[in-house]
Structure formats: C-alpha cells, structure tokens
Amino acid sequence: MSDQPTTVTSIRPGLTMRGFDRDRTPVADWLCGCGRHERATGADAVKNLAARVLVGVCTHEVAVIKEAA
C-alpha cells in the first residue's frame, strides 16, 4: 500500500443526494474540487452536509491556510 493520496480524474466535483423517496435511507456524496470525498447517510446527516458544503468552494484549502498561520 502506498501512503500517497488517491487522485480521481474525470469525475466532476459536486453534491449528489439520493434516497429521499420510496422509504429509502437518504445518502449524499460530496466531491470537493480538491478531490476529497465525503459521504453522509441518514436524513439528519444529509441535511447537515448539504447545509455545510459550498459546491465550487474548497473549504479544505481554507482550513489548511488557517492552520499554517
């Protein structure tokens, strides 16, 4: 195993939500522009993720800059 992060190409960043119909468990996937992925499962977790992310804005880079300062 390599300690290098995995780089995903040809997949566009964004927020995808599914499972809100037919009594399914809601699931959301967020792919940040920097390549980080986050998944939320369950209605409350999906709502929290959707409220927190800004598609097209990388909050990870902002956090790294703040930590370095």
Backbone torsions as a table, in degrees:
resi	resn	phi	psi	omega
1	MET	NA	142.3	179.2
2	SER	-98.6	147.1	177.0
3	ASP	-86.2	-0.7	179.9
4	GLN	-76.5	142.1	178.3
5	PRO	-67.9	152.7	178.2
6	THR	-80.0	135.6	177.0
7	THR	-107.4	125.3	179.5
8	VAL	-105.2	130.3	178.4
9	THR	-120.3	160.4	176.7
10	SER	71.1	10.8	174.6
11	ILE	-116.6	126.1	-176.1
12	ARG	-80.7	140.1	176.3
13	PRO	-63.9	152.0	177.2
14	GLY	159.2	-179.1	-179.8
15	LEU	-114.6	126.5	178.3
16	THR	-121.4	126.6	178.5
17	MET	-122.1	140.8	179.7
18	ARG	-151.3	165.6	175.0
19	GLY	89.3	18.4	179.4
20	PHE	-86.0	-3.3	-179.8
21	ASP	-118.6	166.5	175.4
22	ARG	56.1	38.4	175.3
23	ASP	54.5	35.8	177.1
24	ARG	-96.2	159.1	176.0
25	THR	-76.7	123.0	179.4
26	PRO	-64.7	140.4	178.7
27	VAL	-136.0	137.7	175.4
28	ALA	-128.7	139.1	175.1
29	ASP	-121.0	130.1	177.3
30	TRP	-120.3	122.1	173.4
31	LEU	-109.5	114.2	-178.7
32	CYS	-76.1	159.2	177.9
33	GLY	-61.9	-23.9	179.3
34	CYS	-84.0	-5.8	177.1
35	GLY	103.8	-5.0	178.1
36	ARG	-75.9	145.1	-178.4
37	HIS	-120.1	141.2	175.7
38	GLU	-139.3	137.2	178.9
39	ARG	-121.0	138.1	175.6
40	ALA	-121.6	136.8	179.7
41	THR	-126.5	133.1	-177.9
42	GLY	103.0	148.5	-173.4
43	ALA	-57.7	-46.8	-178.2
44	ASP	-66.5	-42.2	-179.9
45	ALA	-65.6	-38.7	178.6
46	VAL	-66.0	-43.0	178.4
47	LYS	-62.7	-42.1	178.8
48	ASN	-64.3	-42.6	179.0
49	LEU	-65.0	-44.6	-179.1
50	ALA	-63.3	-33.6	179.7
51	ALA	-76.2	-25.7	-173.8
52	ARG	-88.4	-36.0	-172.5
53	VAL	-83.0	151.9	172.9
54	LEU	-124.2	105.1	-178.3
55	VAL	-63.7	128.2	-178.6
56	GLY	94.7	-7.2	178.7
57	VAL	-122.2	121.9	-179.5
58	CYS	-87.4	109.4	177.6
59	THR	-79.8	-16.0	179.0
60	HIS	-69.6	-42.1	179.5
61	GLU	-64.6	-37.3	178.0
62	VAL	-64.7	-41.7	179.6
63	ALA	-64.4	-40.4	179.9
64	VAL	-65.4	-41.1	179.5
65	ILE	-65.0	-41.6	178.8
66	LYS	-64.5	-39.7	-179.8
67	GLU	-66.6	-35.4	-178.5
68	ALA	-72.7	-26.6	-176.8
69	ALA	-73.7	NA	NA
